[in-house]
Amino acid sequence: EAWNYKNKEELVKAMHEKLVIYPGLKFNFSQVIQDNVEEAISGAKGEIAIKIFGENLKILQEKANQITSILNSIEGATDVAAEQQSGLAQLLISIDRSKIARYGINIEDVEDIIATAVGGKAATQILEGERRFDVTVRLIGSARDSVGTIEDITVRASNGAYIPLAELAEIKVSQGASRVSRENNLRCIAIKCNLIGRDLGSFVAEAKEKIAEQVELQPGYHINWSGQFENQQRAMHRLSFIVTISLILIFVLLFWAFQSVKSATLILLSVPFAIIGGLIALLLTGIHLSISAAVGFIALFGIAVQNGVILLTKINLYRREGMPLLEAILQGSVSRLRPVVITALMAMLGLLPAALSTSIGSETVKPFAVVIIGGLITATLLTLTMLPLLYRSFEEQHKI
């Protein structure tokens, strides 16, 4: 039976519904390349990785489990799981110094017997040409596979008697750490989380607020947010710088072209017209603001400014020919209607397949196309209506 779904989220939900009936299982729906990338970024196989740093492994595990419960209660969270660092059975042998002193046994002798019997120790070497091989001796498996057999291991006392290890040490099995993760020389434990139907920014903001309210960290312990969210924040910071530089360069080029601060400012005001449409398009399509959408806004700025330049150049031309202000605005708007609309339509029609795409890779291209199409609709309409009004207002204020 073939499963046909529109997108990955629907497929994940369907698989989760089929598998959730099995108790005790934890799921992580991902892809091989995605896992490799996410693990290389944050060390955890998830879109969001929350790392708790501290000294005590028991406290780290408790806080990780508490944060896991909080994340599961937040809308959009899925595949939430904390790294399990405890639960490995360990054999602890605590030598009683007073007892070995009573038998005249050195602690080094007891440790040597334990190391040889359980772990093995090199007794001699075999030479084969120029190569050397250690010959390791230790007890057979049946003589060291349980606490009882280890307790029967004997240690020779100073009087020649053989004393069982149970008489010299306390031997017990306890739960210890199966692994110890470190980052920047600090012990840490990671909680991974994926998202369905929600953007990273709002989810992390809500999660941070709830964790700050409900999780109390002792001095020396702190939380670090990593994964795709960290990359997104870094990319957004860079894009904010790029957008600022882009707007400054656009203003400089406009001033160089028109030799007028007023004209450059007027055309630059068409940028908000485009931003309005891009944001409305994202809202109507349910697409979250992402790096792809942000890049789409940058491309949109250029197209919106181009439309303003086309319109303003014609109006200024009529004004230099001596045409009255209102007539120049009207004639310039009517004559530039076709070029402005055709320019916008060509861009929108070219990006329409990408905006409607649902195939593999569309999650990267679709936000870019949707932003530009939505922005061009409002930018075109407002450029042909609001820009002439602003031009008239600027000119009348200049006369006053």
N, C-alpha and C positions, 0 to 999 in steps of 0.2 A: 504494500500500500504506500503510495507516494504522499508526502506532506507538502502542500502548496500554501505558502503564506506570503503576504505582501512585503514583509520586512523581517529583520532579525529578531526584533522585540517580540513579535507574535509567535515566532518559532520557539524562542526561549520560554515564553509563557506556556505554550502547549507541552513542551518537554517537561517543564517543571510540574505541571498538573499530573502528568503520567507517572513521575518518579516520586512525588511527595508522599505517596501512600506507604513508602517503605521507611519505617522509623529508624532513627539513628544515623541517617545519611546526610552528608553536607555536599552541596552542589556548587560548581563553578562553571558556568557556561561561557566558553571562550573559544579562541582559535589559536593554533600553534604559533603563528607569527605574532599575534597580539600578545600572547603569554610571554613570548621571548622579549618583546619590546617593553612591556610593563614591568617584567622582572628586572630587566636591565636598568630601567629608570628608577624604580623604587625598591626593588628587592622583593616585591609581593606581586602575586598574579591577580591584580584587580585594578580597576580604573582609579580608585582612591585607596591610598595606603596611609594608615594612621600609626605612627610609631611612638611608643612610650619608652622613655629612657630613664634608667635608674640603676640601683645597685642590687636590690633584693629580688631574686627571680620569683619568689612567691608573691610578693606585692605586685610585681609587674603582671603576673598572670591574673591576679584578682582584678586589677584595674582594666586589663584587656577584656576580661569576661563582662565587666560592668559596662564598658563602652560598646561592646558587641550588642548587649541588650538594648542600649539606647538607640543605636543605629537601626536595629530591626524595627523600632517603633516609629521611625521617620518614613514618611511617604516617599516612594521611589527607590528605596534601598533594597537590594537583592544580593544573594550570594555573600552574605556577611559572615565572616569567620575570623577568629583570632588564631594566631600561630600557637600551636601547642608545644611548649618547651619542657613540660613536666610529664611524668607518667612512666618513666623508664625505670625498671627494677634494677636496683644496685645492691651488691653484697657488701656490707660494712663489717669490718673486723677491727674491733677496738681492743688493743692489747692492754691488759691490767699489769701495770708496772710492779705493784706490790706482790702479785702472785709469781711473776717470773723471777723477782728478787728472792722469793722464798725458796725457789728451786735452783737458784744460782745460774739463771739463764740470762744472757744478754739480749736486749731488745733487737739488736741487729741480727742475731741468730734466728729469732722468730720471724722477722721480716724476710730474711733470706729463704727460709723454708717455705713460707707462704708464696713468695714470688716464684720460686722454682716449681712448687707443686701445682699452682693454679695457672700462672702465666707462662712458665717455661724459662729456662736460663741456659745460656751457651756453656757447655761443659768442656768442649775442646774444638779443634778445627781439623778439617780435612783439606789436604793440599792436592790439587789436580793441575799439574803443570804450574803456571804462575797464578792460578786462581785459588782463593781460599774460601771455604764454606764453613760456617758455624754449625756445630752439632748441638742442637737444643734438646734438653731432656725435661720432661714434666710427667705428672701422673696421667694415667689413662683416663678417658672420659668418664667411665663409671665410678672412678675414685674421686671425682671433683665436680659432679653434676648436681649436687644438692647441698643444703646446709649441713645435713647429718654426716655426709661423707667427708666434708671439709672439717667438721668438728673432730673426726677420727684421725686426722693427720697428726702425727706425733713429732714432738720436739725432744731432742736428747738433753737431759739435765746434766749438771756438773758431776753427779754421782753415777752417771751412766744409765740411769733409768729413762724410759721414754714416756713423756707426758703428753696426753691428748691436747690438741689445741683448744678444746672446749674448756679445759681447766685453766688456760692461760689468757683467754680473750673472750669477749662477748661478740657473738656472730649473729647477725640478723639481716633480713632483707628489707630495704626501704625504697621509697619512691624518690627518684632524683631527676635531674634535668636530662632530657634526651638530646638537647642541643642548646647552645648558648650563642645567640646572635649578637654581634657587636657592630657598631657604626661610630666612626670617629673615636675609637677606644672606649666607647660607653656601651654597657649592656642595654639591649632594647628588645622589644617584642612588637610585632606588627599585626595590625588588623586590616584585612582587605575587604573591599566593598565595591560592588558594581551598581549601576543605576539603570532604571527603566522608566521612561516617561517623565524624566525630570532633568533639568540642567545642573551642571556641576556647581555653579556659583551659588544658587539659592539653597541647594542641598547642604553644601559645606557651611554656609552661614547659619542655617538652622541647627546643624549638627554641633557646630562650635558653641552656639548659645546653650544648648541643652547639656552638653558635656561640661561646660564651665559651671552650670548650675548644680549638676548632680554628682560630679566626680571631684573629689577632694584629693589633691596631690600633695604628698609630703615634700618638705624641702629636699632638693636634690633630684626631684623627678619632674620631667616636663614632656610635653606632647609636641610632635612635629607632623604636619600634614604634607604628604608627598603624593607621587603618582601623576596622573594626567592633570589634576587640579594645580599642582605646583608648576607644571609646564605651561598650563593655560595662563596662570598669573604672570609668569615670566614673559610669555608671548604678548599678553595684553599690555604689560608695562612697556615693552619695546614698541608695540603698535601705537600706544599713546604718544610716544616720542616721535614716531614716524609721521603720524597724522598731523602733529603740530608743525613739524618741519615742512610737510607737504603743503599745508595751508599758507605758511609763510612764503614758500617758493611760488605758490600760485599768485599770491598778492604781489610779490615782486615782479613776476612776469606780466601781470595785468597792468601794474603801474608803468612798467617799461613800454608796454604796447600803447597805452592810452595817454601816458604822461599826465595822469590825473589821479590823485588819491581818491577823489569823489567817485570816479568811474570804477576804479579798482574795488573800492568798498561796496559799491552798488552791485557789481557782478558777484562778489564774494557772498553777498546775502542770498544768492540762489542756492547755496550749499544747504542751509537748513530746510529749504523746500524739498530737497532730495532725501535728507535724513528722515523727514516725516513719513514719506512713502515707504522707505526701507523698513522702518520700525513697524508700520502698520502691516506690511506684507509678512514680516516674521510672526506677528501676532495672529494674523488670520490663518496662516499655514501651520501654526503650532511648532515652528522651528525655533530652537534656542539660539541665543547670540553666541557665536563661536568665532574661532580664528578665521575660518572661511568667510563668515558673514562680515567680519570686520574688514577683511581685505576687499570684499565687495563694496563696502562703503567708500573705501579709498578710491577705487576705480570709478565709483558713482560721482565723486566730487569732480573729477575731470570732465565727465560728460555734462554735468549740470553747468559747470563754468563755461564749457564750450557753447552751450545753448544761449547763455547770457551774453557771451561775446558776440555771437551772430546777431542777436537782437539789438544790442546796444550800439554796435558798429553802424548798423543801418540808420538808427535814430540819429546818431551823431552826424552822419553824412547829410541827412535831410536838414538838420539844424545849421550846418555850415553853408548849405545852399540858400539859407535865408528863410526857410519854411517856419511858420509859427510853431510854438511848442506843442500844443494839443494836436495839431495836424501832423506834425512830424512823428509824434508818438503813435498816432492812429495808423498812419501810412506805414511806418516802420514795423509795427506789430503785424499788420495785414500782409505785408510783403515777405516777412520772415516766417510767417505761419507754416508754410509748406516745408522749407528747409529744416526748421526746428522739429516739426512732427516727423518728417521722414528720417531724420537722424535718430530720433528716439525709437521709432518703429523698427529700424534696421537692427539696432542693438537688442531690443526686446524680442524680436522674432528669432534672432540668432541664438539667444539664451533660453528660449522657451523649451526646447527639448531637454536641456539640462535641468530646468526648473520642474518639469513633469516627470523626470526620470525616477525609477524605483529600483534600478538594477544595482549590481555590486559597484561600490564606489560612489554612489549618488549622495551618500551622507556628507561627502566632502565638497562636491560640486554644487549640490542643490542650494544650500544657504547662500552661496556666492551669487547664483543666478537669480534667486528670489529677491534678494536685496536690490540688485540692479534694476530688475523689472519693476518692482514696486516703487523704487525711488524715481525712476524715469517717468512713471505715470504722473506723480505729483509734481515733479520738477518741471515737466513740460507744461502742465496746466497752470501752475503758479507762475512760471516764468513768463508765459504769454499774458497773464492777467495781473499778477501782483507787481512784477518788475516794471512795467510801464507806469503803474501808479507810484511806485517808489521813485522812479526817475522824475516824474512830475513834481513830487514832493521835494526832492533834492534841488531841482532847478528853481522852484519857487522860493525855497528858503535861501538859496544863493542870491537871488535877486533882492530879497529883503535885506 
